[in-house]
C-alpha cells in the first residue's frame, strides 16, 4: 500500500505521525503516511528524522522505489524501527523550505520563457531549467531577472486544484516539460496555479510550493548556457 502524501495538500506540514508498513531489502523505511517529498521532477527528496519509542534515525533522503512507494532512506549504519512501530517524522525544515522557494521560482521561470522545457533541477542556491530556444530568441539576462523579480514582488498567490486523468489527457497544452510526464495514474492530477485562476502559471505538478511568490525573495539570472543546437540552460539564483 502506497503512503498517503500529506504534503500534496499542505506543503507547510513539518511533521506527522505514521506507522511503519515495511523495511525493504536495502533498509529503506516504508510508512502508511508521510510529509517527506520523494525525489522527482527535478526536486530533491526531503531529509530529516524519524523518531519512535526508544529510537531515532536520521533520514538522509527520500526516494520512490520501482513500485512507486515512498522510501525513507536512513543514514548508514542506523538502527531501524520494526514493522508496525508508531513513529514521528520531522522534516529538515530549512532544507524543505529552500526547495519550496526554488520550486516556486522555477514555475515563474517557466512562465517567463515561452518555449518547450526539456529538463530542470533544484539546487541549494536556486535552480535551472533547460529550454529549446531558437537562435535569435534567447532572453536577455537583465530583462529576465527584472521580470522574475517583478513576479516575486507582486506576491501572487499559489494554489492548486485536482482534475481527472481524463481531463489531463484532454488538455495536453498544460504540459510544459517534454522530458517529465505529469503525475498521472492515480485517477487524478494536481494543477498548480500561480496568480488568480493560474493567470501567471498553470501546469500539472506534484512538488511542494510556497503559498505566494513574495516569499521567494530577490533572485537573479546567473547564466544562460548553450547545451545543444537550440537547447539553452537558464540558471536562476537567490540573492
C-alpha positions in Angstrom: 0.0 0.0 0.0 1.4 3.4 -1.0 1.9 6.1 1.6 -0.6 8.9 1.9 1.3 12.0 0.7 0.3 14.7 3.1 2.5 17.4 1.5 0.3 17.4 -1.6 -2.5 19.1 0.4 -0.3 21.1 2.8 3.3 21.7 1.9 3.8 23.6 5.2 3.3 20.5 7.4 6.7 20.0 9.2 5.9 16.7 10.9 3.4 13.9 11.2 2.8 10.6 13.0 2.9 7.4 11.0 3.1 3.6 11.1 5.9 1.5 9.6 4.5 -0.7 7.0 7.7 -2.3 5.8 11.5 -2.3 5.5 12.8 -3.0 2.0 15.8 -5.2 1.2 18.1 -2.1 1.2 17.0 -1.0 4.6 14.6 1.7 3.3 11.6 2.5 5.6 8.1 2.4 4.2 5.2 4.2 6.0 1.5 4.5 5.8 1.7 8.3 5.5 4.4 10.9 5.2 5.3 14.6 4.9 8.5 13.8 3.1 8.7 14.5 -0.6 10.4 11.8 -2.6 12.9 12.8 -5.3 11.0 13.6 -8.6 10.6 16.2 -11.3 14.0 17.8 -10.5 13.2 18.4 -6.8 15.4 16.6 -4.3 14.0 14.2 -1.8 13.4 15.5 1.7 15.6 14.7 4.7 15.0 14.9 8.4 14.5 12.4 11.3 12.2 9.5 12.3 11.6 9.0 16.0 9.9 6.2 17.9 9.7 4.9 21.4 13.3 4.0 22.2 14.9 5.1 19.0 15.7 7.8 16.4 17.1 7.6 12.9 18.3 10.3 10.5 16.6 10.2 7.1 19.3 11.1 4.5 16.9 11.4 1.6 13.5 10.1 0.3 13.0 8.3 -3.0 10.5 6.2 -4.9 11.1 2.5 -5.4 10.1 0.6 -8.6 6.6 0.1 -7.3 6.3 3.9 -6.7 6.2 3.5 -3.0 7.9 6.3 -0.9 11.1 5.0 0.7 12.7 6.9 3.6 16.4 6.2 3.3 18.1 6.1 6.7 21.7 7.2 7.4 24.3 4.4 7.0 24.5 2.1 10.0 21.3 3.2 11.6 19.1 1.1 13.9 15.7 0.7 12.3 12.2 0.6 13.8 10.2 -2.6 13.5 7.3 -3.1 11.2 4.1 -1.9 12.9 6.0 0.7 15.0 4.4 4.1 15.6 6.8 6.8 14.6 7.0 10.6 14.3 8.5 12.1 11.2 10.1 15.6 11.4 11.4 17.4 8.3 14.7 19.2 8.0 12.5 22.3 7.5 15.3 24.7 6.4 16.1 22.3 3.5 12.5 21.8 2.6 11.6 25.5 2.7 14.5 26.3 0.4 13.3 23.7 -2.0 9.8 25.2 -1.9 11.2 28.6 -2.7 13.3 27.2 -5.6 10.5 25.1 -7.0 8.1 28.0 -7.0 10.8 30.1 -8.6 11.1 27.5 -11.4 7.4 27.9 -12.1 8.0 31.7 -12.6 10.9 31.0 -14.8 8.9 28.6 -16.9 6.1 31.1 -17.2 8.5 33.8 -18.3 10.3 31.8 -21.1 7.6 30.6 -23.5 9.5 27.7 -25.0 9.4 23.9 -24.5 11.1 22.6 -21.4 13.5 19.7 -21.8 14.8 19.4 -18.2 15.3 21.1 -14.9 16.7 20.7 -11.4 16.7 22.5 -8.0 19.9 23.2 -6.1 20.9 24.8 -2.8 21.2 28.3 -4.4 18.3 28.2 -6.7 17.7 26.1 -9.8 17.8 25.8 -13.6 15.6 24.9 -16.5 16.6 23.7 -20.0 14.6 25.2 -22.8 14.5 24.6 -26.6 15.0 28.2 -27.7 15.8 29.1 -31.4 18.8 31.3 -32.1 17.9 34.9 -32.0 15.2 34.5 -29.4 17.4 33.9 -26.3 16.2 36.2 -23.5 18.4 38.9 -22.1 19.7 38.1 -18.6 18.9 41.5 -17.1 15.4 41.7 -18.6 14.6 38.2 -17.5 15.9 39.0 -14.0 13.7 42.0 -13.9 10.6 40.0 -15.0 11.2 37.3 -12.4 11.7 39.9 -9.6 8.5 41.7 -10.6 6.5 38.4 -10.4 8.1 37.8 -7.0 7.3 41.2 -5.5 3.8 41.2 -6.9 3.3 38.4 -4.4 0.9 36.2 -6.5 -1.0 33.5 -4.6 0.0 29.9 -5.2 -2.8 27.3 -5.0 -3.8 24.1 -6.6 -6.8 22.1 -7.8 -7.3 18.5 -8.9 -8.5 17.3 -12.3 -9.1 13.7 -13.5 -6.6 11.8 -15.6 -9.1 12.1 -18.5 -9.2 15.9 -18.2 -5.4 16.0 -18.2 -5.2 13.8 -21.3 -7.7 16.2 -23.0 -5.6 19.3 -22.0 -2.1 18.4 -23.2 -1.3 22.1 -23.8 -0.9 22.5 -20.0 2.2 20.2 -20.1 5.3 22.4 -20.5 8.0 19.8 -19.9 9.0 17.4 -22.7 11.1 15.1 -20.5 8.9 14.5 -17.5 5.4 13.2 -17.7 2.7 14.8 -15.4 2.0 12.7 -12.2 -0.8 10.6 -13.6 -2.0 7.1 -12.8 -3.9 7.6 -9.6 -7.1 8.8 -11.3 -6.4 12.5 -10.7 -3.7 15.1 -11.4 -2.9 18.2 -9.3 -2.7 21.5 -11.2 -0.6 24.2 -9.6 -1.9 27.7 -10.1 0.1 30.9 -9.7 -2.0 34.0 -9.7 -5.7 34.2 -9.8 -7.1 31.2 -11.8 -3.5 30.5 -12.8 -3.0 33.7 -14.8 0.7 33.7 -14.1 1.3 29.9 -14.5 -0.9 26.9 -14.7 0.5 23.4 -15.1 0.4 19.9 -13.6 3.0 19.4 -10.8 3.3 17.1 -7.8 6.0 19.1 -6.0 6.0 21.4 -3.0 5.5 25.1 -3.3 5.1 28.3 -1.3 1.7 29.8 -0.6 2.7 33.0 -2.5 5.5 34.2 -4.7 6.7 37.0 -2.4 8.4 34.5 -0.1 10.8 33.5 -2.8 12.8 36.7 -2.2 15.1 38.5 -4.7 16.6 36.5 -7.5 19.0 36.9 -10.4 19.6 35.0 -13.7 23.2 34.0 -13.2 23.8 32.2 -16.5 22.3 31.3 -19.9 24.3 28.4 -21.4 24.2 26.7 -24.8 23.6 22.9 -24.3 22.9 21.9 -27.9 21.7 23.3 -31.2 18.7 25.1 -29.7 18.9 23.9 -26.1 19.6 26.6 -23.5 20.1 26.2 -19.8 18.9 29.1 -17.7 20.2 29.2 -14.1 18.5 31.4 -11.5 19.9 32.0 -8.0 18.7 33.5 -4.8 20.2 36.9 -3.9 
